[in-house]
């Protein structure tokens, strides 16, 4: 099993190439869900710790959240309807999230 974190655009590009090549695909979409407040606080903490990202500020994060809701969530919902989404509560500690992800992919 290979777990790759890639952008949505790149994910679709890879998917299209595999389909064109005739590969039979079996995949699961790993959706790390987290409430907005937790995500914002984590990004602000990351920025304060010197992440180097100039967009780790409240104004930019609000815009990124709107984009996420309008561009990413419809894709997640599309795959959820097909029964291909494994949702993990990412609002917990990294260790807890990793453990749940591991358990889901051992099935």
N, C-alpha and C positions, 0 to 999 in steps of 0.2 A: 504494500500500500504506500502511496506517495501522497503526502499532504502538502499542498502548495498554497501560499497566500499571494494571490495576484489580483490585479484590478479587474473590474467587471468587463471592461472592453477587451482586455487581453484574454480573459476567461472565454468570452464568446468567440474570439478569433481562434483560439485553440480548439474549441468545440466544433466550429465550422470546418476547420482543416481536418479534424478527425472524421467527421461525418462525410466529407467529400472523399476522403481516403477509403471510406467504406468500413471503418472500424465499428464494431458493436460496442456501444458505450454502456457502462454501468457506473453510476456515480451517485454521490450523496452531497448535498449542499450543507456545509457546516455553518450555522447561523449563530454567532455569538451575540446574543441580545443583551442589552444593557439600557437602563433608563437614561434619559437625556441628562438629568442632573449629575449622575455618576460619571457619564462620559465627559461632560464639560469639566467637572472637577479634576478628573484624571488628566485631561489635556492641559488644563491650567497648571497643574502640578508638574507635568512634564516640561512645560515651557519655563516655569520658574526654576526647574532643575538644570536648565541649559540645553534643551533639546535641539536648539538651533533653528526651530521652525518659527518663522515670523508670524504665522497665522494661528499660533496657540494663544489667542486672546478671545474674549467674550464675543465681540462683534463678528469675528471670522467664524467662530464656532457656531454661532446662531445661523449664519449663512450655510455653513457646511451641513448642519442638521436639516435645514430645509431641502437642500439638494439631496441629501441622503433619503429623506422621506419621499421625495418625488421621483428619484432616479433608481435607487437601490431597492426600496421596499416592494415596488411592483414586481421586480424580478424574484425576490424571495417568495412573495405570495404566489407567483406563477408556479414555482417549483414545489411550494407547500401543497398546492392543489393536486399535484402529481404524486404526493407522498414521498418526496425526495429530500425533505429538509429535516435535519437533526438540529433542534434548537437547544442551545446551552445558555444558562443564565450566567453571563459574564460579569455580573455585578458583584460576584464573590471574589475571594482571593485567587491569585494565579494558580496556586496549588490545587484548590478545589475545582477550578475550571478545567485544568489539565486532567485531573482524575476523571471528571465526567466525560470529557472528550475521549479519553482512553477507553473508558467502559463502553461508550457508544460504538467505537470502531472495532471493538473486540467481538461484537455480535456477529 
